[in-house]
Amino acid sequence: MKISVFGLGYVGIISAACLAEQGYKVLGVEVSRDKIEQVNAGVSPIVEPYVGEIVKKVTASKNLVATGDIKQAVMETNISLICVGTPSRETGEVDLSYIFKTAEEIGEVLKEKNSFHIVLIRSTSMPGTVDKYAEIVEAKSGLKRKKDFDIAANPEFLREGNAVNDFYNPPYTLLGCECESSEKTIRKMYSFLECQFIVTAIRTAEMLKYVNNAFHALKVDFANEVSRFCKRKNIDSREVIDIFIMDRKLNISEYYLRPGFAFGGSCLPKDVRALSYEGKKIGVDMPVVENIMNSNDLHVEWAFQNIIKEKSPKVGIFGISFKNGTDDLRESPAVLLVEKLLGKGKDVYIYDENVHLANIMGTNKEFIEREIKHISTLMESDPIKMLEKVDMVVIANKDNSYREILNNYKGKDVLIIDLVNLFPERKSGKNYRGIGW
């Protein structure tokens, strides 16, 4: 198997050198004459632990050769890795011009190639890039995707300063691919890696790198906001965070990282507001914390907009408490949603087996009497009778009893709007809509 790598910058030289170290014949394609000469002289174009030694070794063995000859690189290899830069424009938009230029160049060469060629997009690029890339190659070559060539997404997860170790020990190898023969070839190319090999939809693979990096950036900013707050309060933030990350059950885990509905209850909203207020009080800007509630409110609005666009006048709600297994209505996003629907003139019916208004006491009762006293007129005691009254049912609470009720319901067709992923096996279609899937 022979491989060409387009772009010998950070991602390109790491990929080219490590693949060459595994015994593959690699052609590194560069527009910079200086980089070509540098690499062929056995010198890495970047400063990174271990890369210099690997480049020196693989160029000496001729497993890695740098070239500016695009035609040679495509005609003499089976797979091309696209590792060119995707910088930001002034607007913040990603500049994909370098990627699409390689599409034009490869498309021109493929006119003359008689064997199947695979292109892997390693550069960080927005969902839809692979499909557009394929369209350009088809237009330039006159060939057909999946028949004569294929384009797939293969994002990298390399940290500067630890890139070689990350290349050889990734969390997984991710491939967005829709061609069985391409998948087989790429699996073989990466067979030296011991991690899990994940094959998914192309746009899912393209999206993953942005989700990863945005979350990493969020964690850095969150930790630094905590640090500023603690410093002003004469608290050692290092100790706070050290103890915080010891919790692998909730804090550093998959918990809370599931697409669904907005948060609510008596703890999260109250404590986020309190931290934000205290930060302002002591003169510490905390924009991440301060915007948590704004983001939560936007998600309730997003759910509302998804519901009203269906034009259903009668709406049933499964679950009014803020979380399944509780009767707590305080700051429940489902309550906010009901208020919005009523304001839009919808007939709303609510079923929640955990909420029995006559038995509610204490602060929960005070909240109901103050904020949503009229809710008692909307409550239904029989879920089947509620389903018979409505055109649509909104699942606002992840209680498996609602799943059982809907799966066993034999009445009229009712549109399901799933805000909590109660039906993970379903995709949006005739009688089902997911809030984010």
WOMO-V100566 format. One record per run of one state. SS is the DSSP state (a for helix, b for strand, c for the rest). FROM is the first residue (numbers start at 1). TO is the last residue. If there is no record, write none. Layout:
# WOMO-V100566
ss->SS from->FROM to->TO
ss->SS from->FROM to->TO
This chain:
# WOMO-V100566
ss->c from->1 to->1
ss->b from->2 to->6
ss->c from->7 to->9
ss->a from->10 to->21
ss->c from->22 to->24
ss->b from->25 to->29
ss->c from->30 to->32
ss->a from->33 to->40
ss->c from->41 to->50
ss->a from->51 to->60
ss->c from->61 to->63
ss->b from->64 to->67
ss->c from->68 to->69
ss->a from->70 to->75
ss->c from->76 to->78
ss->b from->79 to->82
ss->c from->83 to->87
ss->b from->88 to->88
ss->c from->89 to->93
ss->b from->94 to->94
ss->c from->95 to->96
ss->a from->97 to->110
ss->c from->111 to->116
ss->b from->117 to->121
ss->c from->122 to->128
ss->a from->129 to->141
ss->c from->142 to->144
ss->b from->145 to->145
ss->c from->146 to->148
ss->b from->149 to->153
ss->c from->154 to->162
ss->a from->163 to->168
ss->c from->169 to->172
ss->b from->173 to->176
ss->c from->177 to->179
ss->a from->180 to->189
ss->c from->190 to->196
ss->b from->197 to->200
ss->c from->201 to->201
ss->a from->202 to->232
ss->c from->233 to->236
ss->a from->237 to->244
ss->c from->245 to->267
ss->a from->268 to->281
ss->c from->282 to->286
ss->a from->287 to->290
ss->c from->291 to->291
ss->a from->292 to->308
ss->c from->309 to->313
ss->b from->314 to->318
ss->c from->319 to->332
ss->a from->333 to->343
ss->c from->344 to->346
ss->b from->347 to->351
ss->c from->352 to->356
ss->a from->357 to->359
ss->c from->360 to->361
ss->a from->362 to->371
ss->c from->372 to->372
ss->a from->373 to->377
ss->c from->378 to->378
ss->b from->379 to->379
ss->c from->380 to->382
ss->a from->383 to->389
ss->c from->390 to->391
ss->b from->392 to->395
ss->c from->396 to->399
ss->a from->400 to->408
ss->c from->409 to->414
ss->b from->415 to->418
ss->c from->419 to->428
ss->b from->429 to->429
ss->c from->430 to->431
ss->b from->432 to->434
ss->c from->435 to->437
